Amino acid sequence: MPSPSEILNDFQAFLHPKAEGKIRGRAKLVIEGVGAVLLDETGARVADEEADVVLKAKEEVFRRILSGEQNAIMAVMTRKLHVEGSPERALKVAGLLVG
C-alpha cells in the first residue's frame, strides 16, 4: 500500500500539466486521510494552503473523477465529493482536470 506522500506525489505529477496555465486563482484537492494538493496557474504542488475553492473526497473518488469514470456533478449530488466555495468554480476545476 502506498504511503500518503507517495499518493500525494502521484496526484501532483498527474495534475501538474492539467493545471499549469489553466487554473485562475487557487483550488485545493483534499484527499481524505492523506493530505492536499494545491492547484494554481503554476501547476500542482503538495500543499495545504488557503484556496478559493476546496474539493474534498476519498482517494478512490478523486481517481474515478480524474479517469472519467465518475462524473463530478454526480459525485457532489451523492455526497462523495464535498465542495467549499463556489460550486460553479469547483465544476470548472473538475472539468479542467478531466479534460
C-alpha positions as a Python dict, from the first residue, in 0.01 Angstrom:
ca = {
    (1, 'M'): (0, 0, 0),
    (2, 'P'): (145, 340, -98),
    (3, 'S'): (230, 590, 174),
    (4, 'P'): (43, 923, 197),
    (5, 'S'): (343, 1106, 49),
    (6, 'E'): (354, 862, -245),
    (7, 'I'): (-18, 914, -308),
    (8, 'L'): (18, 1293, -294),
    (9, 'N'): (321, 1289, -524),
    (10, 'D'): (128, 1071, -770),
    (11, 'F'): (-164, 1317, -774),
    (12, 'Q'): (73, 1614, -804),
    (13, 'A'): (254, 1461, -1102),
    (14, 'F'): (-74, 1376, -1277),
    (15, 'L'): (-240, 1712, -1208),
    (16, 'H'): (53, 1947, -1275),
    (17, 'P'): (28, 1951, -1657),
    (18, 'K'): (-353, 1970, -1642),
    (19, 'A'): (-348, 2274, -1412),
    (20, 'E'): (-44, 2465, -1538),
    (21, 'G'): (-157, 2782, -1712),
    (22, 'K'): (-523, 2681, -1692),
    (23, 'I'): (-633, 2749, -1333),
    (24, 'R'): (-726, 3101, -1226),
    (25, 'G'): (-689, 3161, -856),
    (26, 'R'): (-624, 2863, -632),
    (27, 'A'): (-804, 2533, -592),
    (28, 'K'): (-727, 2265, -337),
    (29, 'L'): (-799, 1895, -354),
    (30, 'V'): (-817, 1746, -6),
    (31, 'I'): (-772, 1370, -19),
    (32, 'E'): (-933, 1242, 300),
    (33, 'G'): (-685, 1076, 533),
    (34, 'V'): (-394, 1156, 301),
    (35, 'G'): (-334, 1530, 255),
    (36, 'A'): (-384, 1808, 0),
    (37, 'V'): (-274, 1915, -346),
    (38, 'L'): (-292, 2283, -436),
    (39, 'L'): (-362, 2388, -795),
    (40, 'D'): (-292, 2731, -943),
    (41, 'E'): (-162, 2886, -1264),
    (42, 'T'): (184, 2744, -1197),
    (43, 'G'): (52, 2386, -1185),
    (44, 'A'): (7, 2149, -891),
    (45, 'R'): (203, 2105, -572),
    (46, 'V'): (164, 1916, -249),
    (47, 'A'): (48, 2186, -7),
    (48, 'D'): (-230, 2257, 239),
    (49, 'E'): (-273, 2632, 193),
    (50, 'E'): (-566, 2872, 151),
    (51, 'A'): (-760, 2832, -173),
    (52, 'D'): (-1058, 2992, -348),
    (53, 'V'): (-1233, 2658, -377),
    (54, 'V'): (-1177, 2330, -193),
    (55, 'L'): (-1279, 1986, -319),
    (56, 'K'): (-1279, 1706, -59),
    (57, 'A'): (-1316, 1335, -125),
    (58, 'K'): (-1161, 996, -68),
    (59, 'E'): (-868, 897, -287),
    (60, 'E'): (-1080, 649, -483),
    (61, 'V'): (-1341, 915, -568),
    (62, 'F'): (-1075, 1157, -700),
    (63, 'R'): (-915, 880, -905),
    (64, 'R'): (-1253, 792, -1059),
    (65, 'I'): (-1328, 1158, -1139),
    (66, 'L'): (-983, 1214, -1291),
    (67, 'S'): (-1011, 900, -1504),
    (68, 'G'): (-1356, 998, -1627),
    (69, 'E'): (-1526, 701, -1460),
    (70, 'Q'): (-1714, 925, -1214),
    (71, 'N'): (-1898, 1242, -1309),
    (72, 'A'): (-1807, 1527, -1072),
    (73, 'I'): (-2166, 1658, -1059),
    (74, 'M'): (-2297, 1314, -963),
    (75, 'A'): (-2021, 1282, -704),
    (76, 'V'): (-2138, 1607, -543),
    (77, 'M'): (-2505, 1503, -562),
    (78, 'T'): (-2430, 1167, -398),
    (79, 'R'): (-2211, 1343, -139),
    (80, 'K'): (-1896, 1160, -239),
    (81, 'L'): (-1735, 1493, -331),
    (82, 'H'): (-1768, 1790, -97),
    (83, 'V'): (-1721, 2148, -213),
    (84, 'E'): (-1623, 2453, -8),
    (85, 'G'): (-1658, 2774, -205),
    (86, 'S'): (-1831, 2837, -535),
    (87, 'P'): (-1990, 2522, -679),
    (88, 'E'): (-1960, 2669, -1029),
    (89, 'R'): (-1588, 2725, -980),
    (90, 'A'): (-1548, 2374, -842),
    (91, 'L'): (-1713, 2225, -1151),
    (92, 'K'): (-1486, 2432, -1378),
    (93, 'V'): (-1182, 2298, -1192),
    (94, 'A'): (-1313, 1941, -1214),
    (95, 'G'): (-1379, 1989, -1587),
    (96, 'L'): (-1022, 2103, -1649),
    (97, 'L'): (-881, 1806, -1462),
    (98, 'V'): (-1077, 1551, -1661),
    (99, 'G'): (-1028, 1721, -2000),
}
